[in-house]
Amino acid sequence: MKQTSSKDILSGRLGPAIGPARDDPGMLPAVLSPTELAQQLQTTLDLERMLELFSRAILWAFPHDGFSYDHPAIGVHLSQGRLSRHSCSYNLAVEGQQMGELRFLRGRKFRDQELSQLEDMLAGLIYPLRNALLYRQALQAAQTDPLTGIYNRAALDRLLPRELAAFQRAAQPFAMLVVDLDHFKMVNDTLGHSAGDRVLKAVARCLESATRKSDMLFRSGGEEFVVLLRMAKAGHGTKAAERLRVALENCHGVQDAAPGFHPTASIGLALARDDDTPLTLFDRADKAMYAAKQAGRNRVHLAA
């Protein structure tokens, strides 16, 4: 029978232990005490790295094939290792703050003594985990455009080098789209900046609905947006750009936000090259966007 167990870990303190007490001679020895674990985990604020360190630190005392961590409230799902038949999961919380669910998996059943020892060791994870979550949320806030709720230019500057490096390693087609609203100044001049803000929010929602989960959407400034695309084939970039153009042309949210304004966008598309840097890729996509405007707007232009 498949083994599944679940338990709450609150503020690093536990209810009655499942297994024997710590002075039981049959208890498995711990590699590190909760205090020692906490000290080791406090060397990083990266959430994924912290959970990996925790998994490795307890592996000798608590053998497992893999783990997963879920915190739906902040959109986090992390996993390492492999899926296995048996699992145990723990809902973590400190001072009334929910901190997600941590789940361990392995092929053979977990023994009561192992589970009891794991619960002791989880006490060393609670506060470092809270710090990592606070850091992650602060980092997300610093890289989120406050008006539209999507990534901002700071996030683009951080993520573009990583995505470009991944393309250059794996040679998987990668593209950048620069999307600039046509005649947006007219909205601010005739309907006011509040209407302009509503339009930008609606545009962000329309772009989100027309992109895949794997695509990355940014507001790079003013009425300009950037999309980063990983693709199976280079030709998919043009199709993706055209899909965004059509979505904006038929964006009812924009028309509701600014009656009489019919949104269109000029889109520059640049396919990444092996010799590209973040600056050259953005420059080529940006110039292609201006070429689309000069050619009559409401169109996609492919960079040379």
C-alpha positions as CSV (number, residue, x, y, z in Angstrom):
1,M,0.0,0.0,0.0
2,K,1.3,3.5,-0.9
3,Q,2.3,5.5,2.2
4,T,1.3,9.1,2.4
5,S,1.5,11.2,5.6
6,S,0.9,14.9,6.2
7,K,1.6,17.0,9.3
8,D,1.7,20.7,10.3
9,I,5.0,22.2,11.5
10,L,4.2,25.4,13.3
11,S,6.9,27.9,14.5
12,G,9.5,25.1,14.6
13,R,7.6,23.3,17.3
14,L,5.8,20.0,17.0
15,G,3.0,18.1,18.5
16,P,3.5,14.6,19.9
17,A,6.2,12.7,18.1
18,I,5.2,9.9,15.8
19,G,8.1,7.7,16.9
20,P,10.2,7.1,20.0
21,A,11.8,9.8,22.1
22,R,15.2,11.1,21.3
23,D,16.9,9.1,24.0
24,D,15.5,5.9,22.6
25,P,18.5,3.7,21.7
26,G,16.9,2.8,18.4
27,M,16.6,6.4,17.2
28,L,18.7,7.2,14.1
29,P,21.5,9.7,14.7
30,A,21.1,13.2,13.2
31,V,23.9,14.7,11.1
32,L,23.2,18.2,12.4
33,S,21.1,19.6,15.2
34,P,18.3,22.0,14.4
35,T,20.5,24.9,15.5
36,E,23.4,23.7,13.4
37,L,21.1,23.2,10.4
38,A,19.7,26.7,10.8
39,Q,23.3,28.2,10.9
40,Q,24.2,26.3,7.7
41,L,21.0,27.3,5.9
42,Q,21.5,31.0,6.8
43,T,24.4,31.1,4.4
44,T,21.9,31.7,1.5
45,L,18.7,33.6,0.8
46,D,18.1,31.8,-2.4
47,L,15.0,29.6,-1.8
48,E,15.9,26.8,-4.2
49,R,19.5,26.6,-3.0
50,M,18.3,26.6,0.7
51,L,16.0,23.7,0.2
52,E,18.7,21.8,-1.7
53,L,21.1,22.4,1.2
54,F,18.5,21.1,3.6
55,S,17.8,18.0,1.5
56,R,21.5,17.2,1.4
57,A,22.1,17.9,5.1
58,I,19.5,15.5,6.2
59,L,20.1,12.8,3.6
60,W,22.2,10.5,5.8
61,A,19.7,10.6,8.7
62,F,16.6,10.7,6.4
63,P,17.2,9.0,3.0
64,H,14.9,10.2,0.3
65,D,14.8,10.2,-3.5
66,G,13.4,13.7,-4.0
67,F,11.4,16.6,-2.6
68,S,8.9,19.2,-3.7
69,Y,8.0,22.6,-2.2
70,D,4.8,24.4,-3.0
71,H,3.7,27.9,-1.9
72,P,0.7,28.7,-4.1
73,A,0.1,32.1,-2.5
74,I,3.3,33.4,-4.0
75,G,3.4,31.2,-7.1
76,V,6.3,29.0,-6.1
77,H,6.7,25.3,-7.0
78,L,10.1,23.7,-6.7
79,S,11.1,20.1,-7.1
80,Q,14.3,18.0,-7.2
81,G,15.1,14.4,-7.5
82,R,12.6,11.8,-8.8
83,L,9.0,10.8,-8.1
84,S,8.7,7.8,-5.9
85,R,5.9,5.6,-4.4
86,H,5.8,6.8,-0.8
87,S,5.6,10.4,0.4
88,C,5.4,12.5,3.6
89,S,4.4,16.2,3.6
90,Y,4.6,19.0,6.1
91,N,2.7,22.3,6.2
92,L,5.1,24.9,7.5
93,A,4.1,28.0,9.4
94,V,5.7,30.5,11.8
95,E,4.0,33.2,13.9
96,G,0.7,32.6,12.0
97,Q,2.4,33.0,8.6
98,Q,1.9,30.1,6.2
99,M,5.1,29.1,4.5
100,G,4.1,26.4,2.1
101,E,4.2,22.6,2.0
102,L,7.4,20.5,1.9
103,R,7.1,17.0,0.6
104,F,9.6,14.2,0.6
105,L,9.5,11.0,-1.6
106,R,11.2,7.7,-1.8
107,G,10.6,4.1,-3.0
108,R,10.3,2.4,0.4
109,K,8.2,3.3,3.4
110,F,9.3,5.9,5.9
111,R,9.8,4.5,9.3
112,D,8.3,6.2,12.4
113,Q,11.8,6.8,13.8
114,E,12.8,8.5,10.6
115,L,9.7,10.7,10.5
116,S,10.2,11.7,14.1
117,Q,13.8,12.7,13.4
118,L,12.9,14.6,10.3
119,E,10.4,16.6,12.2
120,D,13.1,17.6,14.7
121,M,15.3,18.7,11.8
122,L,12.6,20.7,10.2
123,A,12.7,23.0,13.2
124,G,16.1,24.2,11.9
125,L,14.5,25.1,8.5
126,I,11.6,27.2,9.7
127,Y,13.3,30.6,10.3
128,P,15.8,30.5,7.4
129,L,12.9,29.6,5.1
130,R,10.9,32.6,6.3
131,N,13.9,34.8,5.6
132,A,14.3,33.4,2.1
133,L,10.6,33.9,1.4
134,L,10.7,37.5,2.6
135,Y,13.8,38.1,0.4
136,R,12.1,36.5,-2.6
137,Q,9.0,38.7,-2.2
138,A,11.1,41.8,-1.8
139,L,13.1,40.9,-5.0
140,Q,9.8,40.3,-6.9
141,A,8.5,43.6,-5.7
142,A,11.6,45.4,-6.9
143,Q,11.3,43.8,-10.3
144,T,7.6,44.3,-10.8
145,D,6.0,47.2,-12.6
146,P,3.7,48.8,-10.0
147,L,1.1,49.9,-12.6
148,T,0.7,46.8,-14.6
149,G,1.9,44.0,-12.3
150,I,4.2,42.5,-14.9
151,Y,8.0,42.5,-14.9
152,N,9.8,45.9,-15.2
153,R,13.0,47.0,-16.8
154,A,15.1,46.0,-13.9
155,A,13.8,42.4,-14.3
156,L,14.6,42.5,-18.0
157,D,18.2,43.6,-17.2
158,R,18.5,40.7,-14.8
159,L,16.8,37.9,-16.8
160,L,17.9,38.7,-20.4
161,P,21.6,37.8,-19.9
162,R,20.5,34.5,-18.3
163,E,18.1,33.6,-21.2
164,L,20.6,34.6,-23.8
165,A,23.3,32.5,-22.2
166,A,20.9,29.5,-22.1
167,F,20.2,30.0,-25.9
168,Q,23.9,30.1,-26.6
169,R,24.5,26.9,-24.7
170,A,21.6,24.9,-26.0
171,A,21.1,26.5,-29.4
172,Q,17.4,26.5,-28.9
173,P,15.8,29.4,-30.9
174,F,15.3,32.5,-28.8
175,A,13.7,35.8,-29.7
176,M,13.0,39.3,-28.4
177,L,9.9,41.3,-29.3
178,V,9.8,45.0,-28.6
179,V,6.1,46.1,-28.6
180,D,5.3,49.8,-28.8
181,L,1.7,51.2,-28.7
182,D,0.9,53.4,-31.7
183,H,-0.4,56.9,-31.0
184,F,-0.5,56.4,-27.3
185,K,0.3,60.1,-26.6
186,M,-3.1,60.9,-28.0
187,V,-4.8,59.1,-25.1
188,N,-2.9,61.1,-22.5
189,D,-3.4,64.4,-24.4
190,T,-7.1,64.0,-25.0
191,L,-8.4,61.7,-22.1
192,G,-5.8,62.4,-19.4
193,H,-3.1,60.3,-17.7
194,S,-5.6,58.3,-15.7
195,A,-7.1,57.0,-18.9
196,G,-3.5,56.3,-20.1
197,D,-2.8,54.3,-17.0
198,R,-6.0,52.3,-17.6
199,V,-5.0,51.6,-21.1
200,L,-1.5,50.3,-20.1
201,K,-3.1,48.0,-17.5
202,A,-5.5,46.7,-20.2
203,V,-2.7,46.2,-22.7
204,A,-0.7,44.2,-20.2
205,R,-3.6,41.9,-19.6
206,C,-4.1,41.4,-23.3
207,L,-0.5,40.7,-23.9
208,E,-0.5,38.2,-21.0
209,S,-3.5,36.4,-22.5
210,A,-1.7,36.1,-25.9
211,T,1.6,34.8,-24.5
212,R,2.5,31.3,-23.2
213,K,3.4,30.6,-19.6
214,S,7.0,30.0,-20.8
215,D,7.2,33.5,-22.3
216,M,8.4,36.5,-20.3
217,L,6.6,39.8,-20.5
218,F,8.1,43.1,-19.3
219,R,7.1,46.8,-19.4
220,S,10.3,48.4,-20.3
221,G,9.1,52.0,-20.0
222,G,6.3,54.3,-21.0
223,E,4.1,52.5,-23.6
224,E,6.8,50.0,-24.6
225,F,6.7,46.3,-23.7
226,V,9.2,43.5,-24.3
227,V,8.6,39.8,-24.7
228,L,11.2,37.1,-24.5
229,L,10.4,33.8,-26.3
230,R,12.0,30.4,-26.3
231,M,10.8,28.5,-29.4
232,A,11.0,25.1,-31.0
233,K,11.6,26.7,-34.4
234,A,12.8,30.1,-35.4
235,G,9.8,30.7,-37.6
236,H,7.5,30.6,-34.5
237,G,8.8,34.1,-33.6
238,T,6.9,35.8,-36.4
239,K,3.7,33.9,-35.6
240,A,4.0,34.8,-31.9
241,A,4.6,38.5,-32.8
242,E,1.6,38.5,-35.1
243,R,-0.6,36.9,-32.4
244,L,0.3,39.8,-30.1
245,R,-0.4,42.4,-32.8
246,V,-3.9,40.9,-33.5
247,A,-4.6,40.6,-29.7
248,L,-3.9,44.3,-29.2
249,E,-5.9,45.3,-32.2
250,N,-8.9,43.5,-30.8
251,C,-8.3,44.3,-27.1
252,H,-11.7,45.2,-25.7
253,G,-10.2,46.1,-22.3
254,V,-8.3,49.0,-24.0
255,Q,-11.4,50.2,-25.8
256,D,-13.3,50.2,-22.5
257,A,-10.5,52.1,-20.7
258,A,-10.3,54.7,-23.4
259,P,-13.5,54.9,-25.6
260,G,-12.7,55.9,-29.1
261,F,-9.1,54.8,-28.9
262,H,-8.4,51.8,-31.1
263,P,-5.2,50.2,-30.0
264,T,-2.5,49.0,-32.4
265,A,1.2,48.3,-31.9
266,S,4.4,48.3,-33.9
267,I,6.4,45.2,-33.1
268,G,10.1,44.6,-33.7
269,L,11.3,41.0,-33.7
270,A,14.9,40.0,-33.3
271,L,16.0,36.3,-33.4
272,A,19.0,35.8,-31.2
273,R,22.4,35.1,-32.8
274,D,25.4,33.3,-31.3
275,D,27.4,36.6,-31.2
276,D,24.6,38.6,-29.6
277,T,24.9,40.4,-26.2
278,P,21.9,41.6,-24.3
279,L,22.6,45.1,-25.6
280,T,22.9,44.1,-29.3
281,L,19.8,41.9,-29.2
282,F,17.7,44.7,-27.7
283,D,19.2,47.2,-30.1
284,R,18.2,45.1,-33.1
285,A,14.7,44.5,-31.8
286,D,14.2,48.2,-31.0
287,K,15.4,49.3,-34.4
288,A,13.0,46.8,-36.0
289,M,10.2,48.3,-34.0
290,Y,11.0,51.7,-35.3
291,A,11.1,50.3,-38.8
292,A,7.6,48.9,-38.3
293,K,6.4,52.4,-37.3
294,Q,8.1,54.0,-40.3
295,A,6.4,51.4,-42.6
296,G,3.0,52.5,-41.4
297,R,2.5,51.1,-37.9
298,N,0.3,48.2,-36.7
299,R,2.8,45.6,-38.1
300,V,5.6,43.3,-37.3
301,H,9.1,43.9,-38.6
302,L,11.9,41.3,-38.5
303,A,15.3,42.6,-37.6
304,A,18.2,41.9,-40.0
